[in-house]
Amino acid sequence: MGQPVEGASGDAPGTVSSGAARPDLPPGQRLQRGWPVTHYGPVPKFRPERWEFRVFGATADGEKHCWTHEELTALPYTTVVADLHCVTKFSMVGAEWGGVPARTILDIAPPAPNVTHVMVWAEYGFSSNLRLADFASERALFATHKDGELLTAEHGFPLRLIVPHLYAWKGPKWVRGVEYMTADRRGFWEERGYHNIGDPWKEQRYSYQEEPGDGPEL
């Protein structure tokens, strides 16, 4: 079973972390110096003339909503200072992420009242499922920048999701859209033995740790 790391689309085994365990980190995590480049599969080529961001599924109006890259990056920009916790046990702390809040997407393309979960879709068909409440967190962000600089292609340019209170695989690189769902459905790594929720403070790493109600049957 491959290990999802660093929120990559189709993530691959990670690097060895450095530093001692710290009380301000989730259990089992260690401080990472620098930002490893870790992913499964090739880095996609960005073609702005073909790129679009889609919101579809159980939308409030029943329609699909699409934005070009220019339109999406023209939406209100904000920053969030947040840590990134990889399930392979490294944590990168205190990064400043900049981009479009997930709540902005929910506001301009609202879900139907019975939506409970979302599936975040990325390049190559990679997917990660989230509870709607996690996606709607005030700190969840579709990031275009880190520490004031555009993301590199290796780290998810043009768009990656940051959900600071969950393990980083829940925030894919190279995001292309969001599907609103009225029932939960496991994403790429969740189908392959990783925890359906992924809370690092509870060390929800693997599906065998799930409690009743944590996710659909495998």
C-alpha positions in Angstrom: 0.0 0.0 0.0 1.5 3.3 -1.0 1.6 6.2 1.5 -0.3 9.4 0.8 1.9 12.4 1.6 1.9 16.2 1.5 -1.5 16.5 -0.2 -0.2 15.4 -3.5 -2.5 14.3 -6.3 -1.9 10.5 -6.4 0.6 10.8 -3.5 3.7 8.5 -3.1 5.9 7.4 -0.3 7.4 10.4 1.6 10.8 11.4 2.8 12.3 10.9 6.2 11.5 13.8 8.5 14.0 15.5 10.8 13.9 17.0 14.3 12.5 15.9 17.6 8.9 15.4 18.5 7.2 18.6 19.8 4.2 19.0 22.1 2.6 21.5 19.7 2.5 18.9 16.9 0.0 16.1 16.5 0.9 12.8 18.1 3.5 10.9 16.1 4.6 13.9 14.0 8.1 15.4 13.7 9.2 18.8 12.5 10.3 18.9 8.8 13.0 21.3 7.7 12.1 22.5 4.3 9.3 21.3 2.0 9.8 17.9 0.4 8.5 17.4 -3.1 6.5 14.1 -2.9 3.9 12.8 -5.3 2.8 9.8 -7.2 2.9 10.1 -11.0 4.1 12.9 -13.2 3.7 16.7 -12.7 0.9 17.8 -15.0 1.6 20.5 -17.5 -0.5 23.7 -16.9 -2.3 24.8 -20.1 -4.2 28.0 -19.2 -6.3 27.9 -22.3 -7.7 24.5 -21.4 -7.8 24.8 -17.6 -11.0 25.2 -15.8 -12.3 24.8 -12.2 -15.7 23.1 -11.9 -18.3 22.8 -9.2 -20.8 20.2 -10.0 -23.0 17.5 -8.4 -25.8 18.5 -6.0 -25.6 22.2 -6.5 -28.4 24.4 -5.1 -29.5 25.4 -8.6 -28.8 22.1 -10.3 -26.2 23.6 -12.6 -22.5 23.1 -13.1 -20.4 26.2 -12.4 -17.1 26.8 -14.2 -14.2 29.3 -13.9 -11.2 29.8 -16.1 -7.9 30.3 -14.3 -8.1 34.0 -14.8 -11.6 34.1 -13.4 -10.8 32.0 -10.4 -7.7 33.9 -9.4 -9.7 37.1 -9.7 -11.8 36.0 -6.7 -11.1 37.6 -3.3 -7.6 36.6 -2.1 -6.8 35.9 1.6 -4.0 34.3 3.6 -4.0 31.7 6.3 -1.0 30.8 8.5 -1.2 27.1 9.0 0.8 23.9 9.5 0.9 21.0 7.1 0.8 17.5 8.6 1.8 14.6 6.4 0.5 11.1 7.3 4.1 9.8 6.8 4.8 11.7 10.1 6.5 15.0 9.0 5.0 18.4 9.8 5.8 21.7 8.2 4.8 24.5 10.5 4.0 28.2 10.2 3.5 28.5 6.4 1.5 31.4 5.0 -0.9 30.1 2.4 -2.6 32.5 0.0 -5.6 31.9 -2.2 -9.3 31.6 -2.5 -11.2 30.5 0.7 -13.3 27.3 0.2 -16.2 29.3 1.8 -16.1 31.7 -1.2 -16.8 28.8 -3.5 -19.6 27.6 -1.3 -21.0 31.2 -1.3 -21.0 31.7 -5.1 -21.9 28.2 -6.1 -23.9 26.9 -3.0 -24.6 23.3 -2.4 -28.1 21.9 -2.2 -29.5 21.7 1.4 -29.0 17.9 1.6 -25.3 18.0 0.7 -23.2 16.3 3.5 -19.8 15.8 1.8 -17.7 16.9 -1.1 -15.2 15.2 -3.4 -12.3 17.3 -4.4 -11.0 16.3 -7.9 -7.5 16.8 -9.2 -5.5 16.0 -12.3 -5.3 12.4 -13.5 -8.6 11.6 -11.8 -7.2 11.8 -8.3 -9.9 12.5 -5.6 -10.2 13.1 -1.9 -13.5 13.1 0.0 -14.3 15.6 2.9 -17.2 16.2 5.2 -18.9 19.4 4.2 -18.1 20.9 7.6 -14.4 20.3 7.1 -14.5 21.8 3.6 -16.4 24.8 5.0 -13.8 25.5 7.7 -12.8 29.2 7.8 -9.2 28.0 7.3 -9.7 25.8 4.3 -8.2 27.5 1.3 -7.6 26.8 -2.4 -4.0 28.0 -2.4 -2.2 29.6 -5.2 0.7 31.0 -3.1 3.0 29.9 -0.2 4.8 32.6 1.8 4.0 35.2 -0.8 5.3 33.2 -3.8 3.4 31.4 -6.4 3.3 27.7 -5.8 5.7 25.7 -8.0 4.4 23.1 -10.3 5.9 20.3 -8.1 4.0 21.7 -5.1 0.6 22.0 -6.8 0.5 25.0 -9.1 -1.9 26.4 -10.2 -4.2 25.3 -7.4 -4.0 23.0 -4.3 -6.4 22.6 -1.4 -5.2 23.3 2.2 -7.3 21.9 5.0 -5.0 22.6 8.0 -6.9 20.5 10.6 -6.7 17.3 8.5 -3.8 15.3 7.2 -2.3 16.8 4.1 -3.5 14.0 1.7 -7.0 15.5 2.2 -5.8 18.6 0.3 -4.8 17.5 -3.2 -2.4 19.3 -5.5 -3.5 20.3 -9.0 -7.1 20.7 -8.1 -9.6 20.9 -10.9 -13.0 20.8 -9.2 -15.4 20.0 -6.4 -18.3 17.6 -6.5 -21.1 18.2 -4.0 -22.5 14.9 -2.6 -25.6 13.9 -0.6 -23.8 10.8 0.7 -20.2 10.0 1.5 -17.9 8.2 -1.0 -14.3 7.3 -0.5 -11.6 9.1 -2.5 -8.4 7.7 -4.1 -6.4 7.0 -0.9 -9.5 6.3 1.2 -10.3 3.4 -1.1 -6.8 2.1 -0.6 -6.7 1.7 3.2 -6.4 5.2 4.6 -8.7 6.8 7.1 -11.9 8.3 5.8 -11.6 11.4 8.0 -7.9 11.9 8.6 -7.7 14.0 11.8 -4.0 14.2 12.7 -4.7 15.1 16.3 -6.6 11.7 16.7 -3.9 9.9 14.5 -6.6 8.8 12.1 -4.1 7.3 9.6 -5.6 4.0 8.4 -9.0 2.6 7.7 -8.7 -0.1 10.3 -8.8 2.6 13.0 -12.2 3.8 11.9 -15.1 3.8 14.3 -18.7 3.1 13.2 -19.9 6.1 11.3 -16.5 7.3 10.2 -17.0 6.3 6.6 -18.6 4.0 4.0 -17.7 0.3 4.0 -14.6 -0.6 2.0 
